Each structure stands twice: as C-alpha cells, then as structure tokens.
Amino acid sequence: MRISLLGANGQLGRDLTQALAGRDLQLLTRQHFDVKDHAAARAALEEFRPELIVNLSAYHRVDDCETHVEEAYEVNALAVLNLVRIANGLDAAIAHVSTDYVFDGRQSIPYDETSPPSPLSIYGNSKLAGEFLVRTQAKKHFVIRTCGLYGHAGSQGKGGNFVETVLKKARAGEPLRIVDDQTVTPTATADLARQLAVLLPTTHYGLFHATNEGACSWFEFAKAIFEIRGISADLSPTTSAAYKAPALRPPYSVLENKRLKDLGLNRMLHWRDALAEYLG
Ligand SMILES: NC(=O)c1ccc[n+]([C@@H]2O[C@H](COP(=O)([O-])OP(=O)(O)OC[C@H]3O[C@@H](n4cnc5c(N)ncnc54)[C@H](OP(=O)(O)O)[C@@H]3O)[C@@H](O)[C@H]2O)c1
C-alpha cells in the first residue's frame, strides 16, 4: 500500500512511520511544503500517487489559535479540504487526526463517536471544521479523534510534551502546579501509531475515537509519571481558573473507543501501561 504521511516529523508522525515500516511510504514534512500551499501539496502527492493520505499536520498551539484565527482555519480546515480534493482525484483514502477539544466537557461519561461536538476554543472549532470537510467531501475517509498526545519525538509545535516538561521541571527543582480539574486520557503516540497501523489498511471508513483506556486529571498524570520514575517532586494541584490560559479547555474530554471496540479492532492500552512503556 502506498501511503503519504504529512507531518511525518511530529511525535505521532515519527511513531507512525515506525509502525508502518515495510509499506511504501512518502514522508512529508514542512521542509517539503507548507500544507497551506495547496499547489505544492498537490504536486508532491500527485507525483507519488498514494492509495492513502494520512494528515498529521495541524496548527495545535491551543492558546495561540485564539489570536491566530486565520492560521488555525487555514491549516486545520482549508488545507485539509485541499488534501481531500487531491485524495478524491487520486481515488485515495484520507486519514485525518482530530481532537477531544471538539467537545465542551459538560458530559461526565466518556464521549463516543455519536456524541454531538460543541467546541469551546478556536482550535476546537477549526479542527471540527476540518473534520466536517473530510466527512462530507472525502469519498473514502478516516477521522480519528485522540487526546493528550505524548511521544518520544516530542510535539514539534508545542516545544516538547507534557511528560518531558514535567520531568525537566522536577529535575530542576521547580515547583509544579498542575491542573486537577481537566479529566482526560493521555495517549502515547507509540500506542496510537500501532492502533492506526491496524485500522488504516482496512476499509472500515468513518469517524473513530482512539485514545488510551481509562482517565485521569493532568495532576494525576503528573503524579503517575513521578511514581513510575521514582522521583519526588514539588507537585501540587491547581485549577484551570488559576492557570488563566487564554483558550478554554473542556473540564472532561474522555473519549470512548466505541467504534474500534464494536469492530473488534481496539488495541489501545490503559494510560498507565502506555506511560510505563514510554518511561521504560
Ligand atoms: N498533541 C496533542 O496533545 C494532540 C491531542 C489531540 C489531537 N492531536 C492531533 O494529532 C495530530 C498530530 O499531533 P502531534 O502531537 O503529533 O503534533 P506535532 O508533533 O506538532 O506534529 C505535527 C507536525 O505537523 C507539521 N506541521 C504543522 N503545521 C504545518 C504546516 N502548516 N505545513 C506543514 N507541516 C506542518 C509540524 O511541523 P513543524 O514541526 O515544522 O511545525 C509537525 O511535524 C494533529 O492533527 C493534532 O491536532 C494532538
């Protein structure tokens, strides 16, 4: 299977490259083209003629999206529509990765693929716009929503990932105040990549939730990182209100991998096991 991977240098991109080893891959980074350059994207993809285009590129600095609204929609929606048109022209499938931030977090049980989205932020709205463009315009598509990614490559756009950031601060003896009022499922990109390698070669198209199993707050996640590493850190809980981030985050954005489970395809580990594997 010929697969083009956009955002191949990112944390999910690096792990997916490994999980798809043996396939005929076109690895595309910002060095090849900016996804906002529609003609350059078309030229590169039409030259390779993939059977599947996987889009991992995104403008996902959540707080910056609030002030860079055009950039958010250009990357997270308009560039995605261009990729959809290219995929349709090549009769290729498109796989697009989206986010738990399409939900407002008013629910207190996990969101499944039938739950109505209602984003709180520009980032969430722009990603939802991208989802809708894929779901309504692509002939063959996967939209995969995930949550709280961390991987060894570190998130390029965010300058590191949560795990490495808290470990670095703890090693430097800095106090850590971590929000305890956002319930999520941190997800290891290595595990998600293995899951995608199972799903994407199939023709089970449509919308999927794919996160690690279980749920915790960011504070509980930080606590688990230090427990597993055997580090004593100056860690205490805080609230989103005290943190004063520019963008609103959902207080609860746990996703249920319902469709993967219904199809017998769910391979995702519990978040604690995935974290132990990452730290190990
Ligand atoms: N990180 C999370 O917690 C999280 C949670 C839920 C969903 N997601 C979604 O998961 C996907 C992968 O995220 P990730 O954490 O692996 O991100 P990442 O490590 O930042 O990787 C994204 C990649 O896309 C590239 N990219 C960004 N803007 C681009 C542009 N305009 N043109 C070309 N390439 C561009 C980046 O290149 P540069 O390094 O040059 O910018 C980077 O290599 C994204 O769709 C994101 O929205 C992420």
PDBQT file of the ligand as one rigid body, heavy atoms in Angstrom, charges set to zero:
ROOT
HETATM    1  N1  LIG A 301      -0.636  16.882  20.762  1.00  0.00    +0.000 N 
HETATM    2  C1  LIG A 301      -1.810  16.580  21.311  1.00  0.00    +0.000 C 
HETATM    3  O1  LIG A 301      -1.949  16.533  22.531  1.00  0.00    +0.000 OA
HETATM    4  C2  LIG A 301      -2.984  16.238  20.426  1.00  0.00    +0.000 A 
HETATM    5  C3  LIG A 301      -4.212  15.888  21.001  1.00  0.00    +0.000 A 
HETATM    6  C4  LIG A 301      -5.290  15.563  20.175  1.00  0.00    +0.000 A 
HETATM    7  C5  LIG A 301      -5.125  15.600  18.800  1.00  0.00    +0.000 A 
HETATM    8  N2  LIG A 301      -3.930  15.958  18.266  1.00  0.00    +0.000 N 
HETATM    9  C6  LIG A 301      -3.784  15.980  16.814  1.00  0.00    +0.000 C 
HETATM   10  O2  LIG A 301      -2.860  14.964  16.462  1.00  0.00    +0.000 OA
HETATM   11  C7  LIG A 301      -2.152  15.331  15.280  1.00  0.00    +0.000 C 
HETATM   12  C8  LIG A 301      -0.660  15.105  15.486  1.00  0.00    +0.000 C 
HETATM   13  O3  LIG A 301      -0.227  15.850  16.597  1.00  0.00    +0.000 OA
HETATM   14  P1  LIG A 301       1.259  15.779  17.172  1.00  0.00    +0.000 P 
HETATM   15  O4  LIG A 301       1.149  15.939  18.651  1.00  0.00    +0.000 OA
HETATM   16  O5  LIG A 301       1.985  14.603  16.606  1.00  0.00    +0.000 OA
HETATM   17  O6  LIG A 301       1.846  17.139  16.579  1.00  0.00    +0.000 OA
HETATM   18  P2  LIG A 301       3.335  17.549  16.229  1.00  0.00    +0.000 P 
HETATM   19  O7  LIG A 301       4.327  16.703  16.953  1.00  0.00    +0.000 OA
HETATM   20  O8  LIG A 301       3.431  19.030  16.407  1.00  0.00    +0.000 OA
HETATM   21  O9  LIG A 301       3.400  17.202  14.678  1.00  0.00    +0.000 OA
HETATM   22  C9  LIG A 301       2.709  17.930  13.727  1.00  0.00    +0.000 C 
HETATM   23  C10 LIG A 301       3.588  18.020  12.507  1.00  0.00    +0.000 C 
HETATM   24  O10 LIG A 301       2.891  18.775  11.515  1.00  0.00    +0.000 OA
HETATM   25  C11 LIG A 301       3.786  19.713  10.951  1.00  0.00    +0.000 C 
HETATM   26  N3  LIG A 301       3.074  20.921  10.527  1.00  0.00    +0.000 N 
HETATM   27  C12 LIG A 301       2.405  21.797  11.304  1.00  0.00    +0.000 A 
HETATM   28  N4  LIG A 301       1.929  22.800  10.576  1.00  0.00    +0.000 NA
HETATM   29  C13 LIG A 301       2.328  22.566   9.307  1.00  0.00    +0.000 A 
HETATM   30  C14 LIG A 301       2.165  23.253   8.090  1.00  0.00    +0.000 A 
HETATM   31  N5  LIG A 301       1.488  24.427   8.031  1.00  0.00    +0.000 N 
HETATM   32  N6  LIG A 301       2.706  22.731   6.966  1.00  0.00    +0.000 NA
HETATM   33  C15 LIG A 301       3.392  21.571   7.012  1.00  0.00    +0.000 A 
HETATM   34  N7  LIG A 301       3.590  20.863   8.132  1.00  0.00    +0.000 NA
HETATM   35  C16 LIG A 301       3.065  21.366   9.273  1.00  0.00    +0.000 A 
HETATM   36  C17 LIG A 301       4.744  20.065  12.071  1.00  0.00    +0.000 C 
HETATM   37  O11 LIG A 301       5.924  20.581  11.512  1.00  0.00    +0.000 OA
HETATM   38  P3  LIG A 301       6.775  21.680  12.327  1.00  0.00    +0.000 P 
HETATM   39  O12 LIG A 301       7.435  20.914  13.421  1.00  0.00    +0.000 OA
HETATM   40  O13 LIG A 301       7.714  22.226  11.310  1.00  0.00    +0.000 OA
HETATM   41  O14 LIG A 301       5.789  22.681  12.847  1.00  0.00    +0.000 OA
HETATM   42  C18 LIG A 301       4.913  18.729  12.786  1.00  0.00    +0.000 C 
HETATM   43  O15 LIG A 301       5.979  17.985  12.269  1.00  0.00    +0.000 OA
HETATM   44  C19 LIG A 301      -2.586  16.767  14.974  1.00  0.00    +0.000 C 
HETATM   45  O16 LIG A 301      -3.601  16.720  13.998  1.00  0.00    +0.000 OA
HETATM   46  C20 LIG A 301      -3.194  17.269  16.271  1.00  0.00    +0.000 C 
HETATM   47  O17 LIG A 301      -4.192  18.242  16.051  1.00  0.00    +0.000 OA
HETATM   48  C21 LIG A 301      -2.854  16.273  19.041  1.00  0.00    +0.000 A 
ENDROOT
TORSDOF 0
